[in-house]
């Protein structure tokens, strides 16, 4: 993931307005399908949809001196409500362009937040084209429903609320701390102060966190799956990422195993040296040369 987008996701201000909604089991569906089916209750949001998250996160980032120009969007309903509600909270004029075929209940849902409704076109694509014309005419800022990094960052992952709640529980119990976004310049100082890096990833394509741990001179615990065994070699303690017992035992070895720690650190430093950008470029070039022979 692009680092700037990752930073935006972690720093998103969606909970200025959005609620942390629960995951609730759906017993009837679970029974029908013979599985445990859960529903993310985004219908509990102020606009009964997750769309408030991305819209607000995009709009709160608009500098205050530019907000008087207002915002505009094309929507068949939910995104328009998100933009209209966010505009009212932030004190901005808002225009929402909706197809003429939009049900009256959705038009009223947007209008209740004070946005100006513009009906244009028989379907969304025509309303969107008209919206682009109004952007030039009004000078308002376009709030796209999905094709915008800050909107994407605001929507976040569908399980992010559950993860944040579990992390909050850990903090409250004194067993963990949620650091949010850590600037890249501070990562190595943070790692060097740790007893170990625990990285039980279920999927990892490159394994850069493992190499950062090695380079920081700390033991690393990581998964015995995907790309991680190749990246870690014999320099890390390998565990089944779904085994609590294996992860706990590896952590105990890192904390209590004073005699084992220096060897892990030394092997980690040697392994990290194999993955420099220069070495990677040379190996990639060698593969291209072999293909051309």
C-alpha positions in Angstrom: 0.0 0.0 0.0 1.2 3.5 -0.8 2.6 5.0 2.4 0.8 8.3 2.0 -2.6 6.5 1.7 -1.7 4.3 4.6 -1.0 7.4 6.7 -4.3 9.0 5.6 -6.2 5.9 6.6 -4.7 5.9 10.1 -5.2 9.6 10.6 -8.7 9.7 9.1 -11.1 12.0 11.1 -14.2 9.9 10.4 -15.2 9.6 14.0 -15.8 13.3 14.3 -19.2 12.4 12.9 -19.4 8.7 12.3 -20.3 6.1 14.9 -18.3 2.9 15.7 -20.9 0.4 14.6 -21.0 -3.2 15.8 -20.8 -6.5 14.0 -23.9 -8.5 14.8 -24.6 -12.2 14.1 -27.5 -12.9 11.8 -29.0 -16.1 13.2 -31.4 -16.8 10.4 -28.9 -16.3 7.6 -26.3 -18.3 9.6 -28.8 -21.1 10.0 -29.7 -21.1 6.3 -26.1 -21.1 5.1 -24.7 -23.3 7.8 -22.1 -20.8 8.8 -21.5 -17.9 11.1 -22.7 -14.8 9.3 -22.3 -11.3 10.7 -23.7 -8.0 9.6 -21.8 -4.7 9.9 -24.4 -2.3 11.2 -23.6 0.7 9.1 -27.4 1.4 9.0 -26.8 2.8 12.5 -24.9 5.8 11.1 -26.5 9.2 11.1 -27.4 8.8 7.4 -28.0 5.1 7.7 -25.0 4.4 5.4 -21.2 4.1 5.6 -21.0 6.9 3.0 -20.7 9.6 5.7 -17.2 8.3 6.5 -15.5 9.1 3.2 -17.4 12.2 2.4 -16.6 13.9 5.8 -12.9 12.8 5.7 -12.5 14.4 2.3 -14.4 17.6 3.2 -12.7 18.2 6.6 -9.4 18.3 4.7 -10.5 21.3 2.7 -8.7 24.4 4.0 -11.0 26.7 6.0 -10.3 29.7 3.7 -11.6 27.6 0.7 -14.8 26.3 2.3 -16.9 29.3 1.4 -16.8 28.2 -2.3 -18.8 25.1 -1.3 -18.8 21.5 -2.5 -20.8 19.6 -5.1 -21.4 16.0 -5.9 -23.4 13.7 -8.0 -25.4 11.0 -6.2 -28.4 8.8 -6.3 -28.8 9.1 -2.5 -26.3 7.9 0.2 -23.2 9.8 -1.0 -25.3 12.9 -1.3 -26.5 12.6 2.2 -22.9 12.2 3.4 -21.8 15.3 1.6 -24.9 17.3 2.7 -24.5 16.4 6.4 -20.8 17.1 6.3 -21.3 20.4 4.7 -23.8 21.4 7.4 -21.4 20.4 10.1 -18.5 22.3 8.5 -20.5 25.4 7.5 -20.1 25.0 3.8 -22.6 25.5 0.9 -23.4 22.2 -0.9 -25.0 21.2 -4.1 -26.1 17.6 -4.8 -26.9 16.7 -8.4 -29.4 13.8 -8.6 -31.1 12.0 -11.5 -34.7 13.0 -12.2 -35.7 9.4 -11.5 -34.4 9.5 -7.9 -37.2 8.4 -5.4 -38.7 11.3 -3.5 -37.7 9.8 -0.2 -34.0 10.0 -1.1 -34.3 13.6 -2.3 -35.9 14.6 1.0 -33.2 12.7 2.9 -30.5 14.9 1.3 -32.6 18.1 1.4 -33.1 17.8 5.2 -29.4 18.7 5.7 -29.9 22.0 3.8 -28.1 21.1 0.6 -29.4 22.5 -2.7 -30.8 19.7 -4.9 -30.3 19.8 -8.6 -32.2 17.3 -10.7 -30.6 16.4 -14.0 -30.6 13.4 -16.4 -32.4 10.2 -16.3 -29.6 8.2 -14.7 -26.5 8.6 -12.6 -24.0 9.1 -15.5 -26.0 12.0 -16.9 -26.3 13.6 -13.5 -22.5 13.2 -13.1 -21.9 14.9 -16.4 -24.1 17.8 -15.4 -22.3 18.0 -12.0 -19.0 18.4 -13.8 -20.5 21.4 -15.8 -21.6 23.0 -12.5 -18.2 22.6 -11.0 -16.8 25.0 -13.6 -19.8 27.4 -13.2 -20.0 27.5 -9.4 -16.4 27.1 -8.6 -17.4 24.5 -5.9 -15.1 21.6 -5.1 -16.2 18.2 -6.5 -16.5 15.4 -3.9 -16.3 12.1 -5.8 -18.1 9.1 -4.2 -15.0 6.8 -4.5 -12.3 8.0 -6.8 -10.4 10.2 -4.3 -7.7 9.1 -1.9 -9.2 10.9 1.1 -12.6 9.3 0.4 -11.0 5.9 0.3 -9.1 6.6 3.5 -12.3 7.6 5.2 -14.2 4.5 4.3 -11.5 2.3 5.9 -11.9 -1.4 6.2 -15.1 -3.1 7.1 -13.6 -4.7 10.2 -11.6 -1.6 11.3 -14.1 -0.8 14.1 -13.8 -4.3 15.5 -10.0 -4.1 15.4 -10.0 -0.7 17.0 -12.3 -1.9 19.8 -10.1 -4.9 20.6 -7.1 -2.6 20.7 -8.9 -0.2 23.0 -9.7 -3.2 25.3 -6.0 -4.1 25.3 -5.1 -0.6 26.2 -7.6 -0.4 29.0 -6.2 -3.7 30.4 -2.6 -2.4 30.3 -1.5 -5.1 27.8 -1.1 -2.9 24.7 -1.0 0.5 23.2 -2.4 1.8 19.8 0.2 4.1 18.3 -1.8 5.2 15.2 0.5 6.4 12.4 4.2 6.4 13.2 6.3 8.7 11.0 8.9 6.7 9.0 11.7 8.7 10.6 10.7 7.3 14.1 10.1 3.7 13.2 13.7 2.5 13.8 13.9 4.3 17.2 10.6 2.6 18.2 11.7 -0.8 17.0 15.1 -0.6 18.8 13.4 0.1 22.1 11.3 -3.1 21.7 12.0 -6.6 23.1 11.0 -8.1 19.7 9.0 -7.5 16.6 6.0 -9.8 16.5 4.6 -10.1 12.9 2.2 -13.0 12.6 0.8 -12.0 9.2 -1.7 -14.2 7.4 -0.6 -12.8 4.1 2.5 -10.9 3.2 3.9 -10.3 -0.2 7.2 -8.6 0.5 8.1 -8.9 4.2 9.6 -5.4 4.7 8.5 -5.2 8.4 10.6 -8.3 9.1 13.7 -6.7 7.4 13.1 -3.5 9.4 13.1 -5.6 12.6 16.4 -7.3 11.6 18.0 -4.0 10.7 16.9 -2.6 14.1 18.9 -5.3 16.0 15.9 -6.9 17.6 14.6 -10.5 17.5 11.8 -11.1 15.0 8.8 -13.5 15.3 6.9 -14.1 12.1 4.7 -16.4 10.2 5.8 -19.7 8.6 3.6 -19.0 5.6 3.5 -17.0 2.3 6.7 -15.0 1.5 7.9 -14.7 5.0 10.1 -17.9 5.3 12.0 -16.8 2.3 12.5 -13.3 3.6 13.3 -14.3 7.2 15.5 -17.4 6.4 16.9 -18.8 9.7 17.1 -15.4 11.3 13.6 -15.3 12.8 11.4 -17.4 15.1 8.8 -18.9 12.8 5.3 -19.6 14.0 1.9 -20.7 12.8 0.1 -17.3 12.6 -3.1 -18.8 13.9 -1.5 -20.6 16.8 -1.7 -18.5 20.0 0.4 -21.1 21.8 3.3 -20.9 19.3 3.2 -17.1 19.2 3.2 -16.9 23.1 6.1 -19.4 23.3 8.2 -17.4 20.8 7.5 -14.2 22.7 8.6 -16.0 26.0 11.9 -17.1 24.2 12.6 -13.5 23.1 12.0 -12.0 26.6 13.5 -14.8 28.8 16.0 -16.3 26.4 19.0 -14.0 27.2 21.5 -16.5 25.6 19.4 -16.9 22.4 18.9 -13.2 21.8 22.4 -12.3 20.5 22.4 -15.1 18.0 19.0 -14.0 16.6 20.1 -10.4 16.4 23.3 -11.4 14.5 21.5 -13.6 12.1 18.9 -10.9 11.5 21.6 -8.3 10.6 23.2 -10.7 8.1 19.8 -11.5 6.6 18.9 -7.8 6.2 22.1 -7.2 4.2 20.9 -9.6 1.5 17.9 -7.3 0.7 19.5 -3.9 -0.1 18.0 -1.9 -3.0 21.2 -2.3 -4.9 21.2 -6.1 -4.5 17.5 -6.2 -5.5 18.2 -4.1 -8.6 21.2 -6.3 -9.6 19.2 -9.5 -9.2 16.3 -8.1 -11.2 18.6 -7.1 -14.0 20.2 -10.5 -13.9 16.8 -12.1 -14.5 16.1 -9.8 -17.4 19.5 -10.7 -18.9 18.8 -14.4 -18.5 15.5 -14.1 -20.3 17.1 -12.3 -23.3 19.8 -14.9 -23.8 
